[in-house]
Amino acid sequence: MKKVGPRRAGSRAVGCPTDRLSQIGRNASSRRPWSPPRVLGWSARRSTAASYRVTSHPTTSGRPPTASCPFDLCDGSGFLHDAATNTASDCRCRPQRVSQARARSLSGVIPRKYRGVSFDRPPVTEIAPPVTAAVRRFANHIAEQLDAGRGLWFFGSVGTGKTTLAMLVSRHALEAGRSVAIYSLPRLLAEIRTTFDDDRGNSYTDLLDRLTAVDLLHVDDVGAEKTSPWVLEQLYAIVNARYEDERSIMITTNLERDELAEQINERTVSRLEEMCEVLPLWGPDARQQRHDVRSA
């Protein structure tokens, strides 16, 4: 057997694990320890907002955000960062961005027929002036109205411009950078039904959460669906969720108040009354009149 002699003073074995670990420890101890950004509380955010410097925050894909801040405070990321104190806080635009992200899978597109509507030309100029004036006031202050959770309730006979005015309000909200979901009630209920066919157990809850989070929920033809306990339950769940979260809702219906209460239940109508300004629209069917003119 080969004998190993004593190690000379100052010598060390090459590749000794203990020595490598010691060297790593010495290198690590010489570095400045890393600490994550400290998130300020809401009161501290407001008091220090003026000192914040906007810096670039990459998105999860590594690319810088492209949407600008509507308040010109952040770089479009929804966060304010102070490099001097290594702190970060939510920008004023962040709640809107969260709402828009959650609403992406909802229907938020103005139908082609209504994309060109305007307060300054027919058919809107042919609608009762007091009603169009009220809608114009609402649309001109759309941000304040949505922030306060106020909505609109159009009711009246067919062909009087209810959907046209509602689409005009939805377009103003979209142009203001707010999230909007636009549905007829039959289509909305059909979408809810599909969630029960989904294998994911939380699909229905996810849809209800998105319908609650959107800035403006626009529902056409309320009361047009054949009622059943299931229909009444879904409609109440949607309205009540937005009522409790103080979110704006806008509806159109051919039914007067008491008729609608018989159709969708008093408790749902009561909440809608508190949330919405009620605007009646009566008169001849404009669609039928246009058809008669073309046929003449």
Phi, psi and omega per residue, in radians:
M1 nan 2.392 3.137
K2 -1.351 2.287 -3.136
K3 -1.585 2.467 3.114
V4 -1.782 2.196 -3.106
G5 -1.382 2.942 3.128
P6 -1.140 2.538 3.137
R7 -1.290 2.377 3.092
R8 -1.224 2.665 3.133
A9 -1.060 2.374 3.100
G10 1.484 -0.106 3.118
S11 -1.572 2.771 3.093
R12 -2.554 2.687 -3.138
A13 -1.273 2.347 -3.135
V14 -1.191 2.331 3.088
G15 1.339 0.314 3.141
C16 -1.127 2.165 -3.102
P17 -1.048 -0.626 -3.109
T18 -1.123 -0.718 3.140
D19 -1.174 -0.677 3.120
R20 -1.110 -0.754 3.111
L21 -1.095 -0.670 3.121
S22 -1.114 -0.718 3.134
Q23 -1.136 -0.711 3.108
I24 -1.086 -0.737 3.127
G25 -1.084 -0.689 3.122
R26 -1.166 -0.676 3.119
N27 -1.154 -0.733 -3.108
A28 -1.162 -0.623 -3.104
S29 -1.217 -0.362 -3.121
S30 -1.478 -0.187 -3.131
R31 -1.516 2.692 3.075
R32 -1.321 2.207 -3.112
P33 -1.108 2.469 3.138
W34 -1.471 2.467 3.059
S35 -2.352 2.425 -3.107
P36 -1.246 2.780 3.081
P37 -1.047 2.451 3.133
R38 -1.565 2.201 -3.131
V39 -1.570 2.200 -3.095
L40 -1.415 2.661 2.983
G41 -1.229 2.927 -3.041
W42 -1.089 -0.724 -3.125
S43 -1.149 -0.668 3.122
A44 -1.204 -0.588 3.125
R45 -1.076 -0.783 -3.094
R46 -1.152 -0.695 -3.065
S47 -1.261 -0.418 -3.095
T48 -1.935 0.152 -3.045
A49 -1.036 -0.615 -3.074
A50 -1.171 -0.401 -3.079
S51 -1.564 -0.025 -3.060
Y52 -1.367 2.446 3.045
R53 -1.915 2.271 -3.114
V54 -1.327 2.253 3.068
T55 -2.191 2.925 -3.093
S56 -1.416 2.301 3.074
H57 -2.061 1.979 3.122
P58 -1.182 2.691 3.064
T59 -1.399 3.103 -3.133
T60 -1.114 -0.378 3.119
S61 -1.483 -0.072 -3.133
G62 1.603 -0.137 3.137
R63 -1.647 2.558 3.118
P64 -1.183 2.607 -3.135
P65 -1.139 2.631 -3.089
T66 -1.875 -0.465 -3.096
A67 -1.324 2.251 -3.112
S68 -1.401 2.791 3.124
C69 -1.358 2.219 -3.135
P70 -1.168 -0.287 -3.140
F71 -1.813 0.036 -3.128
D72 0.964 0.711 3.136
L73 -1.895 -0.756 -3.114
C74 -1.969 -3.098 -3.116
D75 -1.538 0.156 -3.102
G76 1.810 -0.027 -3.138
S77 -1.485 -0.352 -3.063
G78 1.602 0.109 -3.131
F79 -2.276 2.606 2.991
L80 -1.938 2.382 -3.100
H81 -2.228 2.284 3.094
D82 -1.872 1.855 -3.090
A83 -1.168 -0.523 -3.086
A84 -1.148 -0.697 -3.104
T85 -1.867 0.018 3.136
N86 0.982 0.803 -3.130
T87 -2.135 2.709 3.117
A88 -2.380 2.631 3.103
S89 -2.602 2.820 3.101
D90 -1.213 2.431 2.987
C91 -1.415 2.858 3.105
R92 -1.078 -0.434 -3.096
C93 -1.457 -0.155 -3.033
R94 -1.075 -0.779 3.115
P95 -0.984 -0.668 3.109
Q96 -1.135 -0.703 -3.125
R97 -1.154 -0.690 3.095
V98 -1.108 -0.763 3.131
S99 -1.091 -0.741 -3.138
Q100 -1.149 -0.674 3.136
A101 -1.117 -0.699 -3.118
R102 -1.293 -0.375 -3.082
A103 -1.621 0.008 -3.035
R104 -1.077 -0.530 -3.115
S105 -1.514 -0.025 3.128
L106 -1.589 2.916 3.142
S107 -1.458 1.879 -3.110
G108 -2.228 0.595 -3.084
V109 -1.942 2.280 3.058
I110 -1.218 2.185 3.108
P111 -1.005 2.615 -3.058
R112 -0.954 -0.661 -3.088
K113 -1.049 -0.494 -3.017
Y114 -1.872 0.080 -3.066
R115 -1.214 -0.429 -3.110
G116 -1.755 0.142 -3.079
V117 -1.196 2.592 -3.099
S118 -2.599 2.661 3.067
F119 -1.157 -0.298 -2.967
D120 -1.791 0.127 3.121
R121 -2.612 2.840 3.126
P122 -1.044 2.621 0.114
P123 -1.518 -0.069 -3.068
V124 -1.163 -0.654 -3.133
T125 -1.174 -0.244 3.135
E126 -1.638 -0.064 3.119
I127 -1.492 2.705 -3.103
A128 -0.852 2.134 -3.081
P129 -0.960 -0.696 3.130
P130 -1.068 -0.609 3.135
V131 -1.263 -0.815 -3.137
T132 -1.120 -0.569 3.091
A133 -1.136 -0.719 3.119
A134 -1.144 -0.706 3.132
V135 -1.182 -0.686 3.113
R136 -1.096 -0.728 3.101
R137 -1.058 -0.756 3.139
F138 -1.096 -0.802 -3.088
A139 -1.192 -0.620 -3.130
N140 -1.202 -0.342 3.106
H141 -2.156 0.761 -2.991
I142 -1.075 -0.670 -3.110
A143 -1.109 -0.807 3.140
E144 -1.127 -0.677 -3.135
Q145 -1.130 -0.769 -3.125
L146 -1.231 -0.659 3.111
D147 -1.103 -0.546 3.136
A148 -1.509 -0.103 3.130
G149 1.328 0.388 3.140
R150 -1.554 2.564 -3.124
G151 -2.362 -2.984 -3.114
L152 -2.307 2.571 3.134
W153 -2.290 1.865 3.111
F154 -1.705 2.254 3.050
F155 -2.442 2.654 3.135
G156 2.739 -3.068 -3.079
S157 -1.263 2.940 -3.067
V158 -1.203 2.604 3.049
G159 1.282 0.393 -3.104
T160 -1.812 0.043 3.037
G161 1.755 0.247 -3.110
K162 -1.075 -0.902 -3.116
T163 -1.166 -0.649 3.125
T164 -1.039 -0.826 3.135
L165 -1.156 -0.687 3.128
A166 -1.123 -0.716 3.106
M167 -1.139 -0.582 3.106
L168 -1.123 -0.724 3.095
V169 -1.158 -0.765 3.124
S170 -1.060 -0.681 3.132
R171 -1.133 -0.708 3.090
H172 -1.077 -0.687 3.128
A173 -1.137 -0.755 3.122
L174 -1.128 -0.708 3.126
E175 -1.173 -0.420 3.087
A176 -1.482 0.062 3.101
G177 1.456 0.291 3.139
R178 -1.676 2.719 -3.140
S179 -1.489 2.375 -3.080
V180 -2.374 2.388 2.999
A181 -2.036 2.212 -3.050
I182 -2.087 2.103 -3.116
Y183 -2.512 2.606 2.739
S184 -1.437 2.663 -3.100
L185 -1.064 -0.748 3.101
P186 -1.017 -0.692 3.140
R187 -1.217 -0.675 3.119
L188 -1.091 -0.768 3.120
L189 -1.130 -0.629 3.091
A190 -1.112 -0.670 3.110
E191 -1.179 -0.654 3.093
I192 -1.117 -0.702 -3.139
R193 -1.063 -0.619 -3.115
T194 -1.152 -0.438 -3.130
T195 -1.171 -0.441 3.133
F196 -1.344 -0.257 3.067
D197 -1.578 -0.132 -3.123
D198 -1.350 2.482 -3.129
D199 -1.246 -0.404 -3.138
R200 -1.281 2.308 -3.088
G201 -1.217 -0.403 -3.076
N202 -1.793 0.263 -3.074
S203 -1.083 -0.781 3.127
Y204 -1.107 -0.773 3.135
T205 -1.097 -0.691 3.119
D206 -1.084 -0.759 3.132
L207 -1.119 -0.759 3.122
L208 -1.098 -0.678 3.107
D209 -1.118 -0.709 3.126
R210 -1.187 -0.682 3.093
L211 -1.149 -0.483 3.106
T212 -1.376 -0.623 -3.011
A213 -1.387 -0.411 -3.077
V214 -1.111 2.545 -3.072
D215 -1.113 -0.719 -3.119
L216 -2.382 2.158 3.038
L217 -1.822 2.070 -3.100
H218 -1.913 2.024 -3.097
V219 -2.134 2.055 3.122
D220 -1.615 2.689 2.991
D221 1.066 0.723 3.070
V222 -1.170 2.308 -3.084
G223 1.653 -0.093 -3.137
A224 -1.440 -0.384 -3.107
E225 -1.364 2.439 3.046
K226 -1.088 2.216 -3.016
T227 -1.371 2.624 3.033
S228 -2.737 2.857 3.096
P229 -0.965 -0.638 3.133
W230 -1.154 -0.781 3.134
V231 -1.069 -0.810 -3.132
L232 -1.086 -0.670 3.138
E233 -1.135 -0.769 -3.112
Q234 -1.171 -0.772 -3.126
L235 -1.110 -0.740 3.112
Y236 -1.124 -0.713 -3.134
A237 -1.053 -0.720 -3.135
I238 -1.190 -0.879 -3.102
V239 -1.114 -0.761 -3.105
N240 -1.156 -0.668 3.118
A241 -1.085 -0.742 3.122
R242 -1.266 -0.593 3.081
Y243 -1.068 -0.809 -3.110
E244 -1.225 -0.535 -3.131
D245 -1.600 0.035 3.133
E246 0.967 0.913 3.104
R247 -1.913 2.530 -3.069
S248 -1.270 2.500 3.036
I249 -2.376 2.552 3.126
M250 -2.323 2.233 -3.105
I251 -2.241 2.734 2.938
T252 -2.206 2.545 3.132
T253 -2.718 2.652 3.053
N254 -1.533 -0.090 -3.018
L255 -1.736 2.521 3.005
E256 -1.310 3.018 -2.970
R257 -0.972 -0.917 -3.087
D258 -1.191 -0.616 3.077
E259 -1.123 -0.694 3.136
L260 -1.176 -0.647 3.110
A261 -1.099 -0.658 3.083
E262 -1.166 -0.532 -3.071
Q263 -1.440 -0.709 -3.014
I264 -2.125 0.109 3.084
N265 1.586 2.512 -3.085
E266 -1.105 -0.686 -3.066
R267 -1.137 -0.587 3.091
T268 -1.247 -0.772 3.141
V269 -1.119 -0.686 3.129
S270 -1.023 -0.727 3.112
R271 -1.187 -0.716 3.117
L272 -1.079 -0.691 3.116
E273 -1.055 -0.694 -3.134
E274 -1.247 -0.543 -3.059
M275 -1.491 -0.439 -2.914
C276 -2.106 2.652 2.882
E277 -1.505 2.216 -3.058
V278 -1.592 2.201 -3.095
L279 -2.191 1.925 3.135
P280 -1.448 2.490 3.100
L281 -2.330 1.981 -3.141
W282 -2.191 2.737 3.122
G283 2.545 -3.097 3.127
P284 -1.208 2.792 3.120
D285 -1.292 1.896 -3.107
A286 -1.134 -0.565 3.120
R287 -1.134 -0.715 3.129
Q288 -1.176 -0.675 3.120
Q289 -1.102 -0.747 3.113
R290 -1.124 -0.637 3.112
H291 -1.143 -0.707 -3.137
D292 -1.138 -0.648 3.136
V293 -1.151 -0.762 3.139
R294 -1.142 -0.557 -3.091
S295 -1.405 -0.328 -3.073
A296 -1.224 nan nan
